[in-house]
Amino acid sequence: MDRFLTADDLAKTLRQDVREGLEAVPKTLPPKWFYDERGSGLFEEITKLEEYYPTRREREILIARAPEIAAATGARTLLELGAGSGEKTRLLLDALHGTLRSYVPVDVSGDFLEDAALQIAADHPGVAVRPVVADYEQHLHLLPNGERRLVAFLGGTMGNMPPAARAGFLAGLRATMGPEDALLLGADLVKDEARLVAAYDDAAGITAEFNRNVLHVINRELDADFVPGAFEHVAVWNGAEEWIEMRLRATAGRAVRIGGLDLEVEFAAGEELRTEISAKFRRARLEAELAAAGLELSDFWTDAAGDFSLSLARC
Ligand code: AVJ
């Protein structure tokens, strides 16, 4: 397993993110810190909720289009950014079996990566599995290059990046791609506000727990004294930006001490901390953002209901 990111690097980034985010006005925290073991488990539960359609819709598209994706790309290497989406990976690997020689799952955490890689290697003899621990916003240029690579970035995760970060990410990705490479990008689509909000504020309260999990992570990793139960989960649609925002609202005024940073932050009663944006796209905007990065949209597929999209793009 190649490691471009150590546990130390991660710890340092967490400290920086938390200090910057909690000193900012309004307060923010980046969504990448949701995903410790508990958070990853909660996200798995989210993907099975009635209200949370993206995972099911993306799977539907992949089932329908994997043969076309395989035929169009003839990929020899599959690079999966933010791996761990086990079932989707399997659909792609099965469809690509005629041409695929290597599979490179990329994730910021090595914890699940190694086991998942062993499992996939066992199921796909003939495919070399080379997991890489890296941050795809920093280490794209370090990923293995080779011929006919298909870079898969699924799940709508690009929507968690603000527009400027997205532009930088796509341009950085484009810079590593050659004429035979392709990008397979999953993106959620703009739709009825009530459905969008319900997808991020489910009746069972799983998403609320997932949202509050970032406070548990900071308590544990940075010796903080957040009382997660004193924060309410908020999901709102920002129509101007076309993204969902998740926030944590302090139910009462209080000071929080982050021992590991020697920092104390005040929350006013009702003050909101933004923990995630999840941008929703229209085809035209996706096409324009890809083009701005030097990538041309060659295929655009949606599920039957038009809820989610998969794009195939090339240099
Ligand atoms: C990780 C991008 C798939 O933005 O929909 C799910 C994370 N947040 N519910 C998304 C998430 C709240 C998610 N993705």
Boltz pocket constraint, residues with backbone or C-beta under 6 A from the ligand:
constraints:
  - pocket:
      binder: B
      contacts: [[A, 46], [A, 54], [A, 155], [A, 156], [A, 157], [A, 158], [A, 159], [A, 160], [A, 199], [A, 200], [A, 207], [A, 276], [A, 277], [A, 278]]
      max_distance: 6.0
